[in-house]
Amino acid sequence: MLRPPPGNDSPGRHSNPLTEMKTLHAKQISRQLKSLPQWSKRGKTIRRRFEFEAFPEAVGFVNRVAVRAEKSNHHPDIDIRWNKVTLALTTHDKGGLTGRDFSMARECDEVFSRFFAP
């Protein structure tokens, strides 16, 4: 858990909702989704479908995402359908979307564009 810098005892002062584990409100979510145009909000999750040439590439993508998810200790829900992978992100212990979800979405996009984009 992130703590405020020393001498900053007032909540919210210099806070960054994307690095804290606070549930984001609707305006913050909309703002974040603008920078992630292929992701969409559904309920308390954000999700994106990725498409690949075939099953091995889809699984390779999932394996690369898994490494990053382990490092950040934030794991997407994953659905694999032959050459399609759908990732869904939410912060389960907060009951909604936090900055961690959007950070992980960017990580997933980076993996896709770096290793799998046409």
N, C-alpha and C positions, 0 to 999 in steps of 0.2 A: 504494500500500500504506500502510495506517495504521501509524504508529509510536507506541510508548508515550510518554506525557508525559515531559519531562525529569525525571531523578531516579527514574524507575520502571523499574529494570532487571530486576526479577523477573518472569518470564513468568507470565501469568495474573492478576497483581494488577491490579485495576480493569479487567480486560478485558471486553469486550462482544462475545460471539460473533456478534451480529447486525450489527456494523459491521466485523468482521474477516473475513478470507478463510479461516477455518478450517472444515473440514467439520464439520457439526453431528452430534451423536450422537442416538440414537433418542428419548431423553426430550426433548431440545431441539426436535426435529422435531415430536413429538406436541404439545408445548406451543404451538408456533407454529401448527400446524394447527387448534387449538381456536379461535384468533382468526380463522381463515380457513375457516369451515365448508363453503364450496362448493368448496374445493380438496381434492384427495386425493393421497396418495402412491402412486406406482407405480414400483417399483424405486428408481432414484436420481433420480427427478423428482417434482415436484408438478405437478398439472394441473387445469384447470378448463375446462368447456365453457360457452360463452356463446351465447345464442340471440337472434336479431333478427327483425324483421318480414320482411326480404328481403335479398338479396345486397348492394345498395348500402350498407345500414346496417352489415352485417358487415365490408365492406371499409373503411368509414369508421372503425369501431372499431379495426381493425388499423392503419390509418394513424395514429391518435392514439396507440396503444400504441407504434408504431415511433418516434415522436418522443421519447417518454419513455425508450424503450430505448436510443436513440442517446445521449441526455443522460447516462444512467447507465452506458453502455457494457456493458450486460447485456441480451442479446437472447433472447427466448423462441423456442422452436420453435413454428411456427404452422401449423395445418391449417384450411383454409376449405372448408366443404361447404355451398354455397348460403347458407342463413341461420344456419349454425352455425359458430362458431370455437372450436377447442380450442387452448389455450395450454399448453405444457409448459416448465417451468423446471428447470434444473440448472446447476451451475457446472462446466462441462466441464473446465477446467484444474485443478480440485481433485478431480474424479472423484466428485462427490456434491453434496449440498445444503449451501449456506452461507446466511448471513443475507441475502446479496444476492438470493437467490431469493425469500425471503419478503417482502423490501422491494419487489421488482418485482411480486410477486403483489398486494400492497396497491395499488400504482400502477395495475395493470390493473383491479382492482375499483373504484377511484376513477373511472377513465375510464368504465367501464360505468355506474356509478350516477349519475354527473354528466351524461352525455350520452345514454345509451341505455336506462336502466331505465324500465319502464312507469310 
